[in-house]
Amino acid sequence: MSHAADRLDASSYVERVLRADVRAMSAYHVPDSTGLVKLDAMENPYQLPQGLRDELGRRLAQVALNRYPVPSYARLKQAIAARFGVPAGFELVLGNGSDELISMLSVAIAQPGACVLAPAPSFVMYEMSARLAGCGFIGVPLAEDFSLDLPAMLAAIRQHRPAVVYLAYPNNPTGNCFDDSAIEAILREAPGVVVLDEAYQPFAAKSWMARLPEYPNLILMRTVSKLGLAGIRLGYLAGARAWTDQLEKVRPPYNINVLTETAGLFAIEHADELDAQAAKIRDERQALATRLAGVSGVSVYPSQANFLLVRVVDGPATWRGLLDRGVLVKDVGKMHSLLANCLRLTIGTPAESVALVGALSQVLAK
Ligand SMILES: Cc1ncc(COP(=O)(O)O)c(C=O)c1O
């Protein structure tokens, strides 16, 4: 027996049912880093000490993998709130990485005419997630020195009335924290929610967490990824209950798996270890910045994050030269005209910095 449908190949079905804009997109590209010094993704280069890893292994072995998670995640939320200073009376929503929290926000606001606004360049998922949910996206160029162009931001907010404004604090890929008075002006002007994305908070001198009570339209988003737990995928947002009650409706009920939940709780119990690693990374950031400043042909931008943005004469050729010498960094030059010939270098171990500076000096000496 043969059906007419049997004659169609899979791509014909895809074309028939999938959105044209999705078909035209490219998937988020993660390059193969096997055998390379991996300085492209803002990971913490250190693992937990062996003793703690053994203990975590024992803890994970006790987890009932046959059971669904308990979707309130009350214990994990309490531990996060206590350790990371969530102000009393504010609630949390957990995400499978902050990427998922961004998706939840996009889904929750997606209605005809809704849009998201962020400075540009900034974290690419704000735009990608908004567009996937069918929302508009407005990117407002930063000033030349990567500070917020406040008049342009306020004008765009008045014109487009975005449901969400994202401000990464510090910003990725520029590494700076925006001016607090500019953020205050945006919070006052925005007709919707302003999400301060503090993904890089462990490396920054400042945080807005304690200021949550000041603005009813402020949500604070964080992740444990940069702190040293990128692999477990755990992000959280903190906000007034009026926001979190609604976002809970959009959250897939079991989005935090039991292994992540257990590993997250364990890591928070041992957060001093992670804090010590963050301190080492901050020291290494300073050491690397100083050494890079001594390499001719490299301009280094100040950073409050676990990466340094640098500008060279020929970004793509420098990126390629580093790769040829076994060092993988991120070429951000094509992201935005403000970033022409810029590379983003994740802070690694002192030994990785030596490899990076050595390779870079060789490439630029050619
Ligand atoms: C500003 C910012 N927010 C969020 C994320 C994503 O974090 P997560 O690993 O929790 O999805 C990143 C990752 O690079 C980022 O740069």
The ligand as an ORCA input file, in Angstrom:
! r2SCAN-3c Opt
* xyz 0 1
  C      24.740     38.723     29.431
  C      24.460     37.256     29.413
  N      23.322     36.791     29.921
  C      23.040     35.490     29.929
  C      23.912     34.556     29.392
  C      23.507     33.108     29.344
  O      23.746     32.447     30.501
  P      23.266     30.966     30.755
  O      24.471     30.106     30.635
  O      22.715     30.996     32.143
  O      22.196     30.607     29.766
  C      25.104     34.988     28.844
  C      26.027     34.001     28.251
  O      26.998     34.273     27.618
  C      25.389     36.366     28.841
  O      26.509     36.841     28.302
*
